[in-house]
Amino acid sequence: MPLGSLFIIAGIIIVLCSRHKLKTLGTMLLAFVVWFCVTDDAIASSARTAAARADWHGKIALHSSGALSSAELAPLQAQGAAIASVHPMMTFVRSSAPGMKAVPFALEGDDKAVRLGRRIALDLGGVPFRIGRESKVLYHAMGSFASPLVVAVLAVAERVAAQAGIPRAKIPAAMRPILRKTFENYLSNGAAAAFSGPINRGDLETVKKHLADLRKVPRAREAYLALARAAAEMLPVKNRAAIMRLLSE
Protein backbone atom coordinates (compact mmCIF):
# COMPACT_ATOMS: atom_id res chain seq x y z
CA MET A 1 0.00 0.00 0.00
CA PRO A 2 1.29 3.52 -0.77
CA LEU A 3 2.26 5.80 2.11
CA GLY A 4 3.50 8.94 0.33
CA SER A 5 7.10 8.13 -0.56
CA LEU A 6 6.83 4.85 1.33
CA PHE A 7 5.36 1.65 -0.04
CA ILE A 8 4.73 -1.65 1.64
CA ILE A 9 5.31 -4.32 -0.99
CA ALA A 10 5.85 -7.99 -0.26
CA GLY A 11 5.70 -7.09 3.42
CA ILE A 12 8.72 -4.76 3.17
CA ILE A 13 8.81 -1.00 3.64
CA ILE A 14 10.38 0.59 0.57
CA VAL A 15 11.38 4.21 0.10
CA LEU A 16 10.86 5.60 -3.40
CA CYS A 17 13.58 8.15 -4.02
CA SER A 18 12.96 10.78 -6.70
CA ARG A 19 15.62 13.31 -7.65
CA HIS A 20 14.05 16.20 -5.75
CA LYS A 21 13.99 14.12 -2.53
CA LEU A 22 17.75 13.56 -2.45
CA LYS A 23 18.15 16.64 -0.24
CA THR A 24 16.25 14.86 2.54
CA LEU A 25 17.74 11.47 1.85
CA GLY A 26 19.37 11.15 5.27
CA THR A 27 16.02 10.60 6.95
CA MET A 28 14.73 8.37 4.14
CA LEU A 29 17.70 6.04 4.39
CA LEU A 30 16.45 4.63 7.65
CA ALA A 31 14.63 2.25 5.31
CA PHE A 32 15.95 -1.18 4.38
CA VAL A 33 15.16 -0.74 0.66
CA VAL A 34 15.60 2.41 -1.45
CA TRP A 35 14.20 2.44 -4.97
CA PHE A 36 15.63 5.18 -7.20
CA CYS A 37 12.83 6.54 -9.38
CA VAL A 38 14.76 9.06 -11.46
CA THR A 39 15.54 9.47 -15.16
CA ASP A 40 18.18 7.17 -16.61
CA ASP A 41 20.69 10.01 -16.89
CA ALA A 42 20.30 10.79 -13.18
CA ILE A 43 20.70 7.29 -11.68
CA ALA A 44 24.49 7.25 -11.40
CA SER A 45 24.74 10.80 -10.02
CA SER A 46 21.92 10.11 -7.56
CA ALA A 47 23.74 6.99 -6.39
CA ARG A 48 26.96 8.95 -5.86
CA THR A 49 25.08 11.58 -3.85
CA ALA A 50 23.30 8.97 -1.75
CA ALA A 51 26.49 6.98 -1.11
CA ALA A 52 28.03 9.95 0.64
CA ARG A 53 25.08 10.58 2.94
CA ALA A 54 24.36 7.33 4.75
CA ASP A 55 25.57 3.92 5.82
CA TRP A 56 24.47 1.50 3.09
CA HIS A 57 25.74 -1.70 4.69
CA GLY A 58 23.02 -4.35 4.58
CA LYS A 59 20.59 -2.23 2.55
CA ILE A 60 19.14 -2.92 -0.88
CA ALA A 61 19.16 -0.32 -3.65
CA LEU A 62 17.04 -0.68 -6.79
CA HIS A 63 16.43 1.32 -9.93
CA SER A 64 13.83 0.86 -12.67
CA SER A 65 15.71 1.66 -15.86
CA GLY A 66 15.03 -0.73 -18.70
CA ALA A 67 18.23 0.01 -20.61
CA LEU A 68 20.74 0.52 -17.79
CA SER A 69 22.15 -2.18 -15.58
CA SER A 70 22.51 -2.29 -11.81
CA ALA A 71 26.10 -1.06 -12.28
CA GLU A 72 24.68 2.48 -12.19
CA LEU A 73 24.31 1.88 -8.44
CA ALA A 74 27.94 0.75 -7.99
CA PRO A 75 28.78 3.54 -5.46
CA LEU A 76 26.14 2.08 -3.14
CA GLN A 77 27.41 -1.46 -3.70
CA ALA A 78 30.86 -0.25 -2.70
CA GLN A 79 29.31 0.97 0.55
CA GLY A 80 27.84 -2.46 1.33
CA ALA A 81 24.46 -2.39 -0.43
CA ALA A 82 23.05 -5.12 -2.63
CA ILE A 83 21.94 -3.62 -5.93
CA ALA A 84 19.57 -4.56 -8.76
CA SER A 85 17.59 -3.16 -11.64
CA VAL A 86 13.88 -4.00 -11.60
CA HIS A 87 12.09 -3.00 -14.79
CA PRO A 88 8.41 -3.58 -15.65
CA MET A 89 7.80 -3.86 -19.40
CA MET A 90 4.87 -1.45 -19.44
CA THR A 91 4.01 1.99 -20.77
CA PHE A 92 3.50 4.82 -18.28
CA VAL A 93 1.75 8.07 -19.25
CA ARG A 94 0.18 10.76 -17.10
CA SER A 95 -3.36 10.08 -18.27
CA SER A 96 -3.42 6.37 -17.44
CA ALA A 97 -2.16 4.33 -14.48
CA PRO A 98 -1.57 0.75 -15.62
CA GLY A 99 -2.04 -2.30 -13.46
CA MET A 100 0.92 -4.64 -12.99
CA LYS A 101 -0.95 -7.94 -13.30
CA ALA A 102 0.86 -10.24 -15.77
CA VAL A 103 3.43 -7.52 -16.58
CA PRO A 104 6.94 -8.94 -17.17
CA PHE A 105 9.59 -7.63 -14.75
CA ALA A 106 13.21 -7.89 -15.92
CA LEU A 107 15.57 -8.43 -12.97
CA GLU A 108 19.35 -8.05 -12.99
CA GLY A 109 21.99 -7.55 -10.30
CA ASP A 110 23.13 -9.03 -6.99
CA ASP A 111 21.36 -12.21 -5.94
CA LYS A 112 20.02 -10.73 -2.70
CA ALA A 113 18.55 -7.69 -4.44
CA VAL A 114 17.20 -9.76 -7.34
CA ARG A 115 15.42 -12.07 -4.88
CA LEU A 116 13.72 -9.04 -3.36
CA GLY A 117 12.86 -7.70 -6.81
CA ARG A 118 11.22 -11.03 -7.59
CA ARG A 119 9.14 -10.83 -4.40
CA ILE A 120 8.05 -7.30 -5.28
CA ALA A 121 7.08 -8.27 -8.84
CA LEU A 122 5.07 -11.27 -7.65
CA ASP A 123 3.36 -9.21 -4.96
CA LEU A 124 2.28 -6.72 -7.64
CA GLY A 125 0.93 -9.54 -9.81
CA GLY A 126 3.80 -9.37 -12.28
CA VAL A 127 5.89 -12.06 -13.96
CA PRO A 128 9.56 -11.72 -12.94
CA PHE A 129 12.42 -13.07 -15.02
CA ARG A 130 16.18 -12.66 -14.84
CA ILE A 131 18.07 -10.95 -17.66
CA GLY A 132 21.80 -10.63 -18.33
CA ARG A 133 23.39 -7.22 -17.89
CA GLU A 134 24.65 -7.30 -21.48
CA SER A 135 21.12 -7.88 -22.82
CA LYS A 136 19.35 -4.95 -21.21
CA VAL A 137 19.81 -2.41 -24.00
CA LEU A 138 18.27 -4.66 -26.66
CA TYR A 139 15.56 -5.75 -24.23
CA HIS A 140 14.64 -2.11 -23.73
CA ALA A 141 14.82 -1.42 -27.48
CA MET A 142 12.23 -4.18 -27.91
CA GLY A 143 9.95 -2.20 -25.61
CA SER A 144 10.55 0.92 -27.69
CA PHE A 145 9.42 -0.92 -30.81
CA ALA A 146 6.39 -2.33 -28.98
CA SER A 147 5.05 0.95 -27.59
CA PRO A 148 6.51 4.45 -28.23
CA LEU A 149 7.53 3.70 -31.81
CA VAL A 150 4.11 2.19 -32.49
CA VAL A 151 2.69 5.50 -31.29
CA ALA A 152 5.10 7.31 -33.62
CA VAL A 153 3.78 5.25 -36.55
CA LEU A 154 0.24 6.17 -35.54
CA ALA A 155 1.22 9.84 -35.46
CA VAL A 156 2.44 9.50 -39.06
CA ALA A 157 -0.80 7.70 -39.96
CA GLU A 158 -2.74 10.65 -38.52
CA ARG A 159 -0.86 13.02 -40.82
CA VAL A 160 -1.59 10.82 -43.80
CA ALA A 161 -5.27 10.62 -42.85
CA ALA A 162 -5.48 14.39 -42.49
CA GLN A 163 -3.91 14.83 -45.93
CA ALA A 164 -6.54 12.42 -47.26
CA GLY A 165 -9.26 14.75 -45.96
CA ILE A 166 -10.42 12.81 -42.91
CA PRO A 167 -11.40 15.28 -40.15
CA ARG A 168 -8.86 15.16 -37.35
CA ALA A 169 -11.47 14.46 -34.70
CA LYS A 170 -12.56 11.33 -36.58
CA ILE A 171 -9.13 9.86 -37.28
CA PRO A 172 -8.81 7.75 -34.08
CA ALA A 173 -12.22 6.19 -34.71
CA ALA A 174 -11.28 5.49 -38.34
CA MET A 175 -8.16 3.59 -37.24
CA ARG A 176 -9.56 1.87 -34.15
CA PRO A 177 -11.10 -1.26 -35.77
CA ILE A 178 -8.06 -2.11 -37.90
CA LEU A 179 -5.70 -1.43 -35.01
CA ARG A 180 -7.68 -3.60 -32.63
CA LYS A 181 -7.93 -6.50 -35.07
CA THR A 182 -4.25 -6.24 -36.05
CA PHE A 183 -3.15 -6.55 -32.43
CA GLU A 184 -5.62 -9.36 -31.80
CA ASN A 185 -4.24 -11.24 -34.80
CA TYR A 186 -0.64 -10.67 -33.70
CA LEU A 187 -1.23 -11.72 -30.10
CA SER A 188 -3.15 -14.82 -31.18
CA ASN A 189 -1.06 -16.00 -34.12
CA GLY A 190 2.22 -14.04 -34.37
CA ALA A 191 3.63 -11.50 -36.81
CA ALA A 192 3.64 -13.60 -39.99
CA ALA A 193 -0.02 -14.57 -39.69
CA ALA A 194 -1.05 -11.02 -38.77
CA PHE A 195 0.67 -9.40 -41.77
CA SER A 196 -1.64 -8.24 -44.57
CA GLY A 197 -1.95 -5.51 -47.21
CA PRO A 198 -0.37 -4.71 -50.58
CA ILE A 199 3.19 -5.68 -49.67
CA ASN A 200 2.00 -9.05 -48.39
CA ARG A 201 0.04 -9.53 -51.63
CA GLY A 202 2.93 -8.35 -53.82
CA ASP A 203 0.76 -5.59 -55.26
CA LEU A 204 3.43 -3.47 -56.97
CA GLU A 205 1.14 -0.87 -58.52
CA THR A 206 -0.52 -0.03 -55.21
CA VAL A 207 2.82 0.29 -53.46
CA LYS A 208 4.03 2.60 -56.27
CA LYS A 209 0.95 4.78 -55.78
CA HIS A 210 1.55 4.91 -52.02
CA LEU A 211 5.14 6.03 -52.54
CA ALA A 212 4.10 8.70 -55.00
CA ASP A 213 1.33 10.27 -52.95
CA LEU A 214 3.18 10.03 -49.63
CA ARG A 215 5.52 12.74 -50.92
CA LYS A 216 2.71 15.12 -49.98
CA VAL A 217 3.07 14.27 -46.28
CA PRO A 218 6.22 15.31 -44.38
CA ARG A 219 8.20 12.32 -43.05
CA ALA A 220 5.58 9.81 -44.16
CA ARG A 221 7.36 8.46 -47.24
CA GLU A 222 10.61 7.91 -45.32
CA ALA A 223 8.77 6.07 -42.55
CA TYR A 224 6.84 3.97 -45.08
CA LEU A 225 10.01 2.96 -46.89
CA ALA A 226 11.83 1.96 -43.70
CA LEU A 227 8.93 -0.15 -42.46
CA ALA A 228 8.15 -1.61 -45.88
CA ARG A 229 11.76 -2.72 -46.37
CA ALA A 230 11.74 -4.41 -42.97
CA ALA A 231 8.45 -6.11 -43.81
CA ALA A 232 9.73 -7.29 -47.20
CA GLU A 233 12.75 -8.89 -45.53
CA MET A 234 11.08 -10.47 -42.50
CA LEU A 235 7.44 -11.22 -43.33
CA PRO A 236 5.51 -13.29 -45.92
CA VAL A 237 5.59 -11.37 -49.21
CA LYS A 238 4.51 -12.46 -52.68
CA ASN A 239 6.63 -11.17 -55.55
CA ARG A 240 9.34 -10.43 -52.99
CA ALA A 241 12.18 -9.67 -55.40
CA ALA A 242 10.11 -7.12 -57.35
CA ILE A 243 8.89 -5.51 -54.12
CA MET A 244 12.45 -5.22 -52.83
CA ARG A 245 13.60 -3.62 -56.11
CA LEU A 246 10.75 -1.11 -55.95
CA LEU A 247 11.55 -0.17 -52.37
CA SER A 248 15.23 0.29 -53.27
CA GLU A 249 14.60 2.77 -56.09
N, C-alpha and C positions, 0 to 999 in steps of 0.2 A: 504494500500500500504506500502511496506517496505521502511524504511528510515534508513539504517544501523542497529543500535540497537533499533530504534524506529519503531513502526508499528501503522498505523491508522486502527483500526478495529472497526466496529460498531460506527464509528464517534468519537472514543476515542483514544487519544495518549497513547500508551502502551510502556513501556521500557522493553526489554528483557534482563534479567540479567544473564549472564553466570558467572562461578566461577572466571575466570580471570579478569572480569570487576568489581569485588567487591572493588578493590583498588580505583576506581574512582566513587564509588557509591554515594558520596555526591552530585555531580553534577546531576547524573541520577535521584536522588530521588526528583527532582523538578516535576517529573511526578505524575499523579494521580494514575496510575496503574503500578505496577512492577510485572513482571512475571518471576519467578525463573526457568531458564532453565539449571539446573545442574543435576548431577547424584543423584539418590535416597539417597545415603550415605552422600551427601553434602548439602542436603536441610536444615536440622536443624542447622548445623553449619553456613551456609550462612545466615540463618534468624537471628541467634544470632549476627553475625557480623553486619548485616544491621541494627538491632534494636538499636545498640549503636551509629550509625552514622547519624541519621536523626530523624526528627519529623514525626511519622507515623500517627498521628491523622487525620482521615478522608480519608486516602488512602486505596487502595485495593491491597492486595498481593495474588498472585496466584502461584501455582506450577503445574507441569504436570505429576507427578508420578501416575502410575496406581495402585500401591500396597499401597502407603502411603496416609494417610489422611491429611486433612488440619491442623491437630494438630502439624505437623512439623513446621508450621509457627507461633506457639503460642507466641514466643517472640515479634513478630510484632503485634499480637492481643492485647497483654498486653500493647503495646504502642499506642493503639487506632485504629489499622488497622482492616478492615474486611478481612477475609481470606477464601480461597477456593482452592480445587484441581479441575483442569479441564483437563481431560485426554481423548484424542482421541484414539479410538480402531483402530489403524492402525500400520502397520509396516513401519519403517524408516531405510533405508540403504543409504550409500553414493552414490551408483550408480543410485538411482531412487528417485525422489521427488514426493510423492503421492499427488493427489488432496484431498480435504476435503469434496467434495460433497457426501452427504448421509452417511458420517462417523459418527458413534455414539460417543457422547461426554458424559462421566460420570462426573457429577457435585456433589460436596459435600462440605459443609462448612457453613459459615454465609450466611443468606438470601441475604444480600446486594451484597456480592461477587458472590454468585451463580447466582443472577439475571444478573450480568454483564457477567459471564461465559456463560450463556444462550444466551445473545445477541451476544457475540463473535462467539459461535458455529453456530448460525443461519446466521450470516453475512458471515461466511466461507462456508456456504452450508451444514453444519453438522446437526445432529439430536441429540439435547441435551436431557438428562434424568438425574434425580436425583437418587443418590445411597446412601445407608446408610454407615456410616463410618466403621461399623463392617463387611461390605460385600466387601470391596475393595480388600482384599487380594485374595479371591476366584474369584472375577471378573477379576483380573489381571492374575490369574492362567489360567482362561479360554482362555485369549488371548495368553498365552504361549503355550497351547495345539493347538490353531488355527493357529499359525504362526511359531515361532522358533522351536518348537518340531516337527512340520510337516517337516521343513527343516532338522532337525536331522534325521528323518526317511528316508528322501530322500538321505541323506549322507550315511546311512547304505545301502540303496538300490544300490547306486553307487558302494560300495565295493563289494556287492554280484554280480552285473553285471560284474564288472571287473574280479572277480574270475571265472565267467562263460565264459570269453573270449571275451566279447564285448569291442571293442576299447573305451578307455575313452572319446575320442572326440565325439563318437556317442551315448553315454549313455543318455544325455538329450533328444535327438530326439527319442530314443527308448521308453522313459517313457512319453513323452509329450502327445500322444493321450489318454493313459489310465488315466493319471492324469487329463487332461482336462475333460474327460467324467465323471470321478468319482466325481469331484467337481460340474459339471453340475447336475448330478443326486442328489447329496446331497442337493444342493441349491434349486432344484425344488421339491424334494420329501422327504427329511429328511434322517437320518442315516440308519434306518432300510431298506428302499427301495433301498438305494444306496449300501448296503453291498452285496458282491458277493465273489466267490472263493471257495476253498476247505473246509474251515471251515464252511461257510454258507451251503455248500452241504453235510456236514458230511462225507467228503472223508478222512477216517482215513489213508489209505495207502499213499496218497499223503502228508498228514501232517507229517507222520512218515519219509518219504523221505526228506522233507524239513528240519526237525530237525536233521537228520543225516548229510546231506551235509553242513548245515550251521555251523557245527563245523570247517569247513575250513576257515571261515571268522571271524576275531576278532570282538567281541561284537555283531555280527549279531544274533546268536542263542538266547542270553539273551534278546535282543530287541524283537525278534519274539515271544518268550514265553510270555513276559509281555503283548504285544499287543494282542496276540491270546487269552490269558486268559481273558482279558477285553472284547474282542469280544464275546467269548463264554458265558460270563455272561450277556451281555447287548444287544446283537443283535440276529436276527433270525438265529438259527443253527439247522440243522437236526442232529439226533444222538448225541444230546447235552451231555448226560451223558458219552458216550464213548469218545467223544472229550475232555471233562473235565478230565477224567481219564488219557488220553494220555498226556495231557499238564501238569499233576501233577507228572508224573513219573520222 
